[in-house]
């Protein structure tokens, strides 16, 4: 009798697992944007799956938790690969991004440590962090290189994209850092008048500036940075990566110095 109960329990458990898997498949099918003719689910099967899910709602929670864990693992792996590339192939990671210098090695021929910043010109936290970032880079010019990645959060910052394009254009004439600093200092004035007046104040070739900021190349560069930020699941700005560490928010100089002390070679 006990053996029969055990067999029945195993059979019921197997059926439940089978229906739950079917339910997940059904949910995936329903959420997948396929043509109507490519999806065919019988009403009877659908009702059976829904009935099982009603009877065992905890299975849905467990599957959601498992999915979240899997997504976290994917994000962790992506970030680890990003941090590895910062050290193994910095030139490829930098690409066309603005930097605080051109040399990847210091005066001793040693590789510089990259400080990668993902930022939004209309983000108040980015503006708060900018003075500390500037002080930090100025203090360690032979050891650290700033790499700026655009991540304009356009859903809440309408001037983030125009500002990013204007700064990209300034970078084409070697004036990114000056322009970057000015936009953050005058963040409350972001708009067409500021973009033009600041370019003129820096002595930029205005015809080239206009051409560059409205170019496909500017849009593609910013889109590539945004895609990278999205793949790393960066949810807000500013976001920083320094060697094998990541941190975010309106950082202070002391925080940057503490992180730097931890990543320097012994």
N, C-alpha and C positions, 0 to 999 in steps of 0.2 A: 504493500500500500504506500509506504513512504517513497519507494522508487517511482511509483506511478505519479505521486504528487510532485516529485522532483522533475519528472519528465514533462508533466503538464506545465509546471512553473517555467521550465526552460522554453517550452513551446510558446507560452503566452508572452514571455519576454522577447523571444525572437520575432513574434508577430508585431509586438509593440515597436521594436526597433525598426522593423521593416516599414511599418506605417509611418513612423516618425521620419525616416529617410525619405519616404515618398512625399510626406508633407513638406519637407525642406525643398525637395526637388520642385514641387508644385509652386512653392513660394518663389523660388528662383526663376521658374518659368514665367510667373506672373510679373516679376519685377524686371525681366529681361526684355528690352525693346526689339522684339522680333516681329516679322509680318504675321498677321492673323492666321494665314494659311499654314504657317510653319508650326503652330501650336494647336494641339488637339488633345483635350482632357475631357474624359467622359463625366457627365454630371454625377453618376453613381460613385466613381472613384473620388471625385472631389468631395462629395458628402461624407464618404468613409474617412477620408484623411482629416477633414474638419472635425468629425466626431471624435477621432482619436486625440487630436490636439486639444479639444475642449475637455476631455477627460484627464489629460496629462499636461496642463499648462506649464508645469515646472520644466518640462522638456524644452519649451520655447526659451525660457530664461537661461537655461544651461547652454543652449545653442548660441544665444546672443553673447553670453560671457565667453564662450569658446571662440567665437568670431572676433570679439574685441581683443582677446589674448593673441590671436593669430595676426591681427592688424598691428598690434603693438610690436610684435616680433618682426614684422615686415619693416616697420618704421625704424626700429632699432638697428636692423641690418643695413638699411639705406643710410642711416646716419653714420654707422661705423665705416661703411665704404667711402662716404664723403670725407670723413676725418682722415681715413687712410690716404685718399687721393691728395689731400692737402699737403701731405708729407712726401708721398711717393711720386706725384706728378703735378707739382704746383702750377707749372706753366699751363697745362691743359685746364686745370680748374679755374685759373684766372681768366683765360680766354681774352676777351676784349674788355673786361671789367676795369674800371678805374682803380688805380693803386696809389699808394703814398710814395712810391719810388719805382725805378725801373730795374734795379739790380735784385736778383733773387738770392744773391750771396752777400755776406758782409765783407768788411775790409780784411778779414782773416781767411776769406774764401769759404766760410761756413754758410750753410743754408739759413736764410732768415726764417723766423717763425711767422706764419701767416695769421693775421687777425681778420677773419671774414665777417663782415657785417651785412645782414639783410635789413633794409630799412625803407621807410616810406617818408617822403619829404613833408607830408602833412600830419604825421604822427607826433603828438606832443611828447611822448616818451623818447622818441628818437632825437627830438630837439634838446631834451634835457640831458641825454647821454652824450651829445656831440662835443661839448667842451672837454669832458673827461677823456673821450677817445682822442681828441686832438692833443691834449696834454700827454697822454700815454705814448702816442706815436712820436711826438716831438722829443720825449725823454729817451726813447729807445730807437732812434732812426737806423742804427746799424744792426739792430737785432730783430726788429719787427717790421712787417709790411702790412699795411691796411689794404684789404680788398673789399671794394664796395659792390654789393649786389642789390639791385632794385627789386623791391617787393611792394609796389603800390597797391594798397587795399582800396580799390576804386569804389566798392559798395558803400563805404562810409566817408571816403576822402575824394571828392570830385577833382581837387587840384593835384592829387598825387601823381597821376599819369602825365599831365602837361609839365609838371615840375621835373619829373624824371627824364622826359624827353629833352627839356631845355638843358639839364645838367649833362646829359649824354652828349649833346651838341657842344657844350663848353669843353668837355673832355677831348673832343676831336681837335681842339686847338690848345690842348695842354693846360687848361684852366679849371679842371674839375674841382680840385680841393678848395680853391678860392670861391668858386660858384656854390659848391656844396655848403661851405661854411656860411655864406651870405644867405642862402635860402633858409637855413635853420635859424639864423639870427633874426631874420625878418619873416618868420613863418606866418605871422598874422596878416601879412601883405601878399601872400601867394596869389598870383594872377598874372595876366598878360603884361601889365605895365611893369611889374617887378622883373619878369623874365627878360624883357627887352632892355630895361634900364641897367640891370646888373651886367648883362652882356656888353653893353656900351661902356660901362664903368671899368670893365676889365680889358677894354680895348680889343674886343673880338671883331673879326671880320663879319659884319652883320649879314651880308649876303650868304656866306657859308653857314653862319649860325642858323638862319632861317631854313636854309636848304637841309641842313643836317637834322634839325629837330623835327622836321616834317617828313623825314625819309623813312623808307621801309626798313632800312638797317637799324634805325633807332627803335622802331616798334618791335622788330625781331629780337634785338638784344634784350630788351626789357621783358619780352615774353619768355625768353629762355631762362632768365633769372627767376621769373615768377614760377615757371614750370619746375625749376629746381627746388624752390622753396616749398612748393606744393608736394613734391615727391618726398621731402623731408618732414612733411606734416608740421610745418611751422605755422602756428596759429595766430601769432601776433608779432609786432615789431617794437623795438629792434631785437634781433636775434643774433647772437655772436657765436663764433666757433674759434677756439684758440688751441691749436695742436690737437690734443685728445679730449678737449672739454667744450661743452656748450653751455651757454647761459643767456638770459634774456632780461629785458626791462631797462629802465633808466639807470644804467650802471654808474657808479662813482669811480674815481681814479683809484681809490684804495682797493676796490674789488678787482679791477683790472690788474693791479700790481700783485695782488695775492694770487690770482690765476696764473700770471706770468711766472711768479716764483715757483709754482708747482710744476710748470712744464719745461723749465730750463734744463738743459742737460747737466748731469752731475759730473 
